[in-house]
Amino acid sequence: MRASLEALLCNDVTFCLTFMGCLFLFSLLIAMANSVLPRERFALNVKLLAEDNPLAFITPDIDKFRHSFQLKLPRCGVVMPVKGVHDQSYANWRAQVTSMYGGPLEFFFCVESEDDPALPHIQRLQRENPEINIHPMVAGISWHCSQKIHNQMHGFERAMRSCDYVIVLDDDIKLHPGTIRCWVEELETDAQVLAASGYAFEYVGPDVTSMTSYFAMLWRCMASNGLSHPYDRPSNVWGGSMIFRSSELRNNIYGLIDAWRDGGYSEDYITLSIARLHQRTLAVPKSAIFPNRLGNLQFDRFWNFVCRQIFVLTNTYATGAQRWIAWGSHGINASMHLFIFLAFVCATLLSSLIIAAAASRLLAAAPLPAEAPLPPLYASLGMHGACASSGAVPCALAFWPLLLLVGASFKRMLSSFAHLCNVLSPHGYDNEPIDVSHIPILRICVAYMAYAPLIPAATVYTFCSSAIVWSGVNFHVTDGRVSKMERKDGKGGVPVGEWYSVPRETSLETTLKKVAQFRMAQEGVLGAR
């Protein structure tokens, strides 16, 4: 029995799987070190500068706080596509509109309809802050691009007429006091930058028991590796936060506005596709980090999120070349997690066999085999036969310390990001600093091993479909663009629970007419009639 188990587990296939898993775990360690160490140095520099400049968390140059300098800061329009509200919505919005940018700001809150429960809260924010330029806006329902992009474009049309820069933010983001100023300086000093962005830092709260929340945290940690670069110029952006020059948006540079509006599903992926095609860079400064504490999440919600993210990477694109780049990069990502999970399975089985062999030898006090001499490791463990000559055993034994190192690296990343946020916002969040000391390394390791097979599984699931459901809308994609949208809200006499649609051409024509009327009104053409 034991000989057959050794023959089954100690072979070239098992060796290759465990070796590849260990190799990918080691590559994860390198990727996280490249992500964490530059940010730790940045946080240290900010703290050192604080000795001479107490406001270094906003900008390191103390001369930029002079009134004469702040008078020249460009006007920024902050567009926030909003859908619904949650417990922290109002507090987040208030934190955003009270930013310490120093220059003029306007805020455009865009909802899809007047029935949206967020609209009364936005109007309340407007009443309670009359000194701030806050504009509640109703974009209408879209059938030609994602609702988020449609809301965003509705705000962009207004903001890019009155502001020098246009920022789009997810409505649940908490800004640091110096975030907007940092973004503006990136675009002011580097004409090659098409857009500046940020990255999310999600961490589980101390009362979280759901393993699914750990999955979401690990996804964000992995994604932050793709937004790291020694000179803050990665090849990716994050759709939760982006800033553009209004002049380039007004000129529809590279057809960016058209690509968003005509069948656009993901504004960030379209942006990075066009930036790569036209050899423009993207800026993601280390200070543009946005914390978010996770509560207990349901698995179906996380599964839908992961499938949507993979759907964006593999099914939507603005250029043909970007499609192959996306497939290649995600193929590597899915393969990496598959190999790590298979290596975990092999290492578990081999470790069980090793423990059983060692226990059997100790209990029986059996002498070592008189055959060919064995390496000390195998001899002490009582291993012989197929396992004595296979490299699978040392790979299996190496897997566990590597996994612990990866768990410790994730914890180091969380601690470093939390420290950076606390340095950039010394007043804290909800009057308290961010703390991740309650997150245990072993739980991270267990969560990662459960998380790893979900990525290839979601990839296969997404590959078999040309549609995805997002916020109650069923999106069909053809040639990288949204070709059809279906809803279930029972409007137009359609029974609740059945999908219905409006032709995308009809929706796009209606939107373009409204845009044209707005632009003519802005230029005084309609008023002259």
C-alpha positions in Angstrom: 0.0 0.0 0.0 2.7 2.4 1.0 4.8 1.6 -2.1 1.9 2.3 -4.4 1.2 5.6 -2.6 4.9 6.6 -3.0 4.7 5.7 -6.7 1.6 7.8 -7.1 2.9 10.9 -5.3 6.6 10.8 -5.8 7.0 11.2 -9.6 8.0 13.8 -12.2 4.5 15.3 -12.4 4.2 15.9 -8.7 7.8 17.3 -8.7 6.9 19.7 -11.6 3.7 20.9 -9.8 5.3 21.5 -6.4 8.3 23.1 -8.0 6.2 25.5 -10.1 4.1 26.3 -7.1 7.2 27.2 -5.0 8.6 29.2 -7.9 5.4 31.3 -8.2 5.3 31.8 -4.4 8.8 33.1 -4.6 7.9 35.4 -7.4 5.0 36.7 -5.2 7.6 37.6 -2.5 9.6 39.6 -5.0 6.6 41.4 -6.4 5.3 42.4 -2.9 8.8 43.6 -1.9 8.9 45.8 -5.0 5.5 47.2 -4.0 6.1 47.7 -0.3 9.7 48.9 0.1 9.4 52.1 -2.1 6.2 53.1 -0.2 7.9 52.5 3.1 10.8 54.8 2.0 8.3 57.4 0.8 6.4 57.3 4.2 9.7 57.7 6.0 10.7 60.7 3.9 7.4 62.4 4.6 7.9 61.9 8.4 11.5 63.3 8.2 10.3 66.3 6.3 7.6 66.9 8.9 10.3 68.1 11.3 10.8 71.3 9.2 7.4 71.3 7.5 4.4 70.2 9.7 2.3 70.0 6.6 4.6 67.8 4.6 1.8 65.2 4.3 0.1 67.7 1.9 3.2 68.8 0.0 6.9 68.6 0.9 7.6 72.2 -0.4 6.7 74.6 2.4 6.8 77.5 0.0 3.7 76.1 -1.8 1.6 77.1 1.2 2.1 80.8 0.4 -1.1 82.6 -0.4 0.4 83.9 -3.6 1.1 80.3 -4.8 -2.3 79.0 -3.8 -4.1 81.7 -5.7 -2.6 80.3 -8.9 -3.7 76.7 -8.3 -5.9 75.4 -11.2 -9.6 74.8 -10.7 -10.5 71.1 -10.4 -13.9 69.5 -11.0 -14.5 66.3 -9.1 -17.1 64.0 -10.7 -18.6 61.3 -8.6 -20.9 58.7 -10.3 -23.2 57.7 -7.4 -25.6 54.8 -7.0 -27.4 54.3 -3.7 -26.1 55.0 -0.2 -24.6 53.0 2.6 -23.7 53.8 6.2 -20.5 55.7 5.4 -21.7 57.5 2.3 -22.4 60.9 3.8 -19.3 60.9 5.9 -17.2 60.0 2.8 -18.8 62.8 0.7 -18.2 65.3 3.4 -14.6 64.3 3.7 -14.2 64.8 -0.1 -15.9 68.2 -0.3 -13.7 69.5 2.5 -10.4 68.6 0.8 -7.3 70.7 1.8 -6.4 71.2 -1.9 -6.0 75.0 -1.5 -7.3 75.8 -5.0 -10.9 76.2 -6.3 -12.9 73.0 -6.4 -16.3 72.0 -7.9 -18.2 68.8 -7.1 -20.5 67.0 -9.5 -22.6 64.2 -8.0 -24.2 62.2 -10.8 -27.0 59.7 -10.3 -29.0 57.9 -13.0 -32.5 59.0 -11.9 -34.3 61.2 -9.5 -35.5 58.0 -7.7 -32.0 57.2 -6.6 -31.9 57.2 -2.7 -28.5 59.0 -2.9 -30.1 62.2 -4.3 -31.7 63.5 -1.1 -28.4 63.0 0.8 -26.5 64.9 -1.9 -29.0 67.8 -1.7 -28.6 67.8 2.1 -24.8 68.0 1.6 -25.3 71.0 -0.7 -27.6 72.7 1.8 -25.2 72.2 4.7 -22.1 73.4 2.8 -23.4 76.5 0.8 -19.8 77.8 0.5 -18.8 74.8 -1.6 -19.7 74.4 -5.3 -21.8 71.1 -5.2 -23.9 70.2 -8.2 -26.4 67.3 -7.9 -27.0 65.9 -11.4 -29.3 63.4 -13.0 -27.8 61.6 -16.0 -30.6 59.4 -17.1 -30.5 55.7 -17.8 -28.0 54.4 -20.3 -28.4 51.6 -22.8 -25.2 52.2 -24.8 -22.4 52.1 -22.2 -22.1 51.2 -18.5 -24.2 53.3 -16.2 -21.1 54.4 -14.3 -19.5 55.7 -17.5 -22.7 57.4 -18.5 -23.0 59.2 -15.2 -19.3 60.1 -15.3 -19.6 61.5 -18.9 -22.6 63.6 -17.8 -20.5 65.2 -15.1 -17.5 65.5 -17.4 -19.5 67.6 -20.0 -20.1 70.2 -17.3 -16.8 70.0 -15.4 -14.5 70.2 -18.4 -16.2 73.5 -19.5 -15.5 75.3 -16.2 -12.4 73.6 -14.7 -8.8 73.0 -15.7 -8.7 69.4 -14.5 -11.4 66.8 -14.2 -11.3 64.1 -11.5 -13.5 61.1 -11.4 -13.8 59.4 -8.0 -15.8 56.4 -6.7 -18.2 57.9 -4.1 -16.8 55.7 -1.3 -13.3 56.9 -1.5 -11.7 58.9 1.3 -9.2 61.5 0.1 -6.0 62.4 1.9 -5.5 66.1 2.4 -2.8 66.3 -0.3 -4.2 63.9 -2.9 -5.6 66.3 -5.3 -2.6 68.6 -5.1 -0.3 65.7 -5.8 -2.3 64.6 -8.9 -2.3 68.2 -10.3 1.5 68.5 -9.9 1.9 65.2 -11.8 0.0 66.6 -14.7 1.4 70.1 -14.5 5.1 68.9 -14.5 4.9 66.0 -17.0 3.1 66.6 -20.4 3.6 63.0 -21.3 1.1 61.8 -18.7 -2.4 61.2 -20.1 -4.0 60.5 -16.7 -3.1 60.2 -13.1 -4.7 57.6 -10.8 -4.5 56.0 -7.4 -4.9 52.5 -5.8 -7.1 51.0 -3.2 -6.1 49.6 0.2 -8.7 47.3 1.6 -8.4 45.6 4.9 -10.7 43.6 7.1 -12.0 45.0 10.4 -11.4 43.5 13.8 -14.9 42.1 14.0 -14.8 40.3 10.6 -15.2 36.6 10.6 -16.0 36.0 7.0 -13.3 34.3 5.0 -14.7 36.0 1.9 -13.7 39.4 3.2 -10.1 38.1 3.3 -10.5 37.1 -0.3 -11.4 40.6 -1.2 -8.5 42.0 0.8 -6.1 39.6 -1.0 -7.4 40.6 -4.4 -6.7 44.3 -3.7 -3.2 43.4 -2.4 -2.4 41.5 -5.5 -3.8 44.3 -7.7 -1.7 46.9 -6.0 1.4 45.1 -7.3 0.3 46.1 -10.8 0.2 49.8 -9.8 3.7 49.9 -8.5 6.6 51.5 -10.4 10.0 53.0 -9.3 9.1 56.3 -10.9 5.3 56.2 -10.3 4.6 55.4 -14.0 3.0 52.0 -14.1 1.2 50.7 -17.2 -2.1 50.4 -15.3 -4.7 52.8 -13.8 -7.5 52.2 -11.3 -11.0 53.3 -12.3 -11.9 54.3 -8.7 -9.8 57.5 -9.1 -8.5 59.3 -12.2 -7.7 62.8 -13.2 -7.5 64.3 -16.7 -6.7 67.6 -18.4 -9.9 69.3 -19.4 -8.3 70.6 -22.6 -7.6 67.1 -23.7 -11.1 65.9 -22.8 -12.7 68.8 -24.7 -10.6 67.9 -27.8 -11.6 64.2 -27.4 -7.9 63.3 -27.6 -7.3 60.0 -29.3 -11.0 59.5 -29.4 -11.0 58.8 -25.7 -14.5 60.3 -25.1 -15.9 58.3 -28.0 -14.4 55.1 -26.7 -16.0 55.6 -23.3 -19.4 56.6 -24.6 -19.8 54.2 -27.5 -20.1 50.8 -25.9 -17.6 51.5 -23.1 -17.7 49.1 -20.1 -14.6 50.0 -18.1 -13.3 53.5 -18.2 -9.9 52.6 -16.7 -9.2 49.8 -19.1 -10.1 52.0 -22.1 -7.8 54.7 -20.7 -4.8 52.4 -20.3 -5.4 50.8 -23.7 -5.4 54.2 -25.4 -2.4 55.4 -23.4 -0.3 52.4 -24.4 -1.4 52.7 -28.1 -0.3 56.3 -28.3 2.8 55.9 -26.1 1.5 58.1 -23.3 2.3 57.4 -19.7 0.1 57.0 -16.6 1.0 58.4 -13.2 0.1 56.6 -9.9 1.9 58.5 -7.1 2.5 56.6 -3.9 0.5 59.1 -1.9 -2.7 58.4 -3.9 -3.7 55.5 -1.7 -7.3 55.1 -0.6 -8.2 52.9 2.5 -11.4 51.1 2.9 -12.3 48.9 5.8 -14.1 45.7 4.8 -17.0 44.2 6.7 -18.4 40.7 6.4 -19.0 39.9 2.7 -21.2 37.3 1.2 -19.4 34.9 -1.2 -21.8 35.4 -4.1 -21.0 39.2 -4.0 -17.2 38.5 -4.1 -17.6 35.9 -6.9 -19.6 38.4 -9.0 -16.9 41.0 -8.4 -14.1 38.7 -9.4 -15.9 37.6 -12.5 -16.6 41.2 -13.5 -12.9 42.1 -13.1 -11.8 39.2 -15.2 -14.5 40.0 -17.7 -13.1 43.5 -18.1 -9.6 42.1 -18.6 -10.5 39.5 -21.1 -13.6 40.6 -23.0 -13.5 44.4 -23.2 -10.8 46.4 -25.0 -10.4 49.6 -27.0 -7.6 48.3 -29.3 -7.0 44.9 -30.7 -3.4 44.8 -29.5 -4.6 45.4 -25.9 -6.8 42.3 -26.1 -3.8 40.0 -26.6 -1.8 41.8 -23.9 -4.7 41.4 -21.5 -5.1 37.7 -22.3 -1.4 37.1 -21.9 -1.1 38.9 -18.6 -4.3 37.4 -17.1 -3.3 34.0 -18.5 -0.1 34.2 -16.4 -2.1 35.3 -13.4 -4.6 32.5 -13.6 -1.9 29.9 -14.3 0.1 31.2 -11.3 -2.8 30.7 -8.9 -3.6 27.3 -10.4 0.0 26.0 -10.0 0.1 27.4 -6.4 -3.1 25.6 -5.5 -2.0 22.3 -7.2 1.3 22.6 -5.4 -0.6 23.1 -2.1 -2.6 19.9 -2.8 0.6 17.9 -3.7 2.5 19.3 -0.7 -0.4 18.4 1.6 -0.5 14.8 0.4 3.3 14.4 0.4 3.6 15.9 3.9 0.9 13.5 5.1 2.9 10.6 3.6 6.1 11.9 5.2 4.5 12.2 8.6 3.0 8.8 8.4 6.4 7.2 7.3 8.2 9.0 10.1 5.7 8.0 12.7 5.7 4.4 11.5 9.5 4.2 11.7 9.6 5.7 15.2 6.8 3.5 16.5 8.4 0.3 15.0 11.9 1.4 15.8 12.8 -0.1 12.5 16.4 -0.1 11.3 17.3 1.9 8.2 17.1 -0.1 4.9 20.3 -1.9 4.0 20.0 -0.9 0.3 21.8 2.0 -1.3 22.7 4.7 1.2 20.0 7.4 1.5 20.4 11.1 2.0 20.2 12.0 5.7 16.8 13.8 5.3 15.1 10.8 3.7 16.8 8.4 6.2 15.6 10.4 9.2 12.1 10.5 7.8 12.0 6.8 7.0 11.5 7.5 3.3 12.7 5.0 0.7 11.6 3.6 -2.6 10.2 6.1 -5.2 10.2 9.0 -2.7 13.9 8.5 -1.9 14.9 9.5 -5.5 12.2 12.1 -6.2 12.7 15.8 -6.0 9.0 16.2 -5.0 9.7 15.6 -1.3 12.1 18.6 -0.8 9.8 20.8 -2.9 6.9 19.8 -0.7 8.9 20.6 2.4 10.0 23.9 1.0 6.4 24.9 0.1 5.3 25.4 3.7 8.0 28.0 4.8 7.4 29.8 1.4 3.7 29.9 2.1 4.4 31.4 5.6 6.7 33.9 4.1 4.0 34.9 1.6 1.5 35.3 4.4 4.0 37.4 6.4 4.6 39.5 3.2 0.9 40.2 2.9 0.8 41.2 6.5 3.9 43.5 5.9 2.1 45.0 2.9 -1.0 45.7 5.0 1.0 47.2 7.8 3.0 49.4 5.4 -0.1 50.6 3.6 -1.8 51.4 6.9 1.3 53.3 8.1 1.4 55.3 4.9 -2.2 56.2 5.2 -1.7 57.3 8.8 1.3 59.5 7.7 -0.7 61.1 4.9 -3.7 61.7 7.1 -2.4 62.3 10.6 -5.9 63.3 11.7 -6.9 59.7 11.2 -10.0 58.2 9.8 -13.2 58.6 11.8 -10.8 60.2 14.4 -8.8 56.9 14.7 -5.6 55.7 12.9 -5.8 52.7 10.7 -4.7 49.5 12.5 -4.2 46.0 11.0 -2.5 44.3 13.9 -5.6 42.2 14.5 -5.1 40.3 11.1 -3.1 37.0 11.8 -0.6 35.7 9.4 -1.9 32.1 9.6 -5.4 33.2 8.7 -3.9 35.1 5.7 -2.2 31.9 4.6 -5.3 29.8 4.9 -7.4 32.4 3.1 -4.8 32.6 0.3 -4.9 28.8 -0.3 -8.7 29.0 -0.5 -8.5 32.1 -2.7 -6.0 30.7 -5.2 -8.3 28.2 -7.0 -11.1 30.9 -7.3 -9.0 32.8 -9.9 -8.6 30.1 -12.5 -12.2 28.9 -11.8 -13.6 32.4 -12.4 -11.4 32.7 -15.5 -13.0 29.5 -17.0 -16.5 30.6 -16.0 -16.0 34.1 -17.6 -14.4 32.6 -20.7 -17.5 30.6 -21.4 -19.8 33.7 -21.4 -20.1 36.9 -23.5 -22.3 38.6 -20.9 -21.9 39.7 -17.3 -24.3 41.1 -14.7 -23.3 44.3 -12.9 -25.5 46.2 -10.5 -28.6 44.4 -11.8 -27.8 45.1 -15.5 -26.9 42.3 -17.9 -24.1 43.4 -20.3 -23.5 41.7 -23.6 -20.2 42.5 -25.2 -19.2 42.1 -28.9 -15.7 43.0 -30.2 -14.7 44.5 -26.9 -17.7 46.9 -26.6 -21.1 46.8 -25.0 -23.5 45.7 -27.7 -26.7 45.2 -25.6 -27.9 46.0 -22.1 -30.8 44.3 -20.3 -32.5 45.4 -17.1 -35.1 43.9 -14.7 -36.7 46.9 -13.1 -40.1 46.4 -14.7 -40.4 49.7 -16.5 -42.3 50.3 -19.7 -45.0 47.8 -18.8 -42.6 44.8 -18.8 -43.3 42.4 -15.9 -40.8 42.5 -13.0 -38.3 39.6 -13.2 -38.0 39.5 -17.0 -35.1 41.1 -18.9 -35.9 43.9 -21.3 -33.7 46.2 -23.4 -33.6 49.3 -25.5 -31.5 49.4 -28.7 -28.1 50.9 -28.0 -28.2 53.1 -31.1 -31.4 54.7 -29.8 -29.9 55.4 -26.4 -26.7 56.7 -27.9 -28.6 59.0 -30.3 -30.6 60.4 -27.4 -27.5 61.1 -25.4 -25.6 62.7 -28.2 -28.6 65.1 -28.9 -28.6 66.1 -25.2 -24.8 66.7 -25.3 -25.1 68.8 -28.5 -27.9 70.9 -27.0 -25.9 71.5 -23.8 -22.8 72.5 -25.8 -24.8 74.9 -28.0 -26.4 76.4 -24.9 -22.9 76.9 -23.4 -21.7 78.6 -26.6 -24.9 80.8 -26.7 -26.2 79.3 -30.0 -29.5 78.2 -28.6 -30.0 81.5 -26.7 -29.5 83.4 -29.9 -32.4 81.7 -31.6 
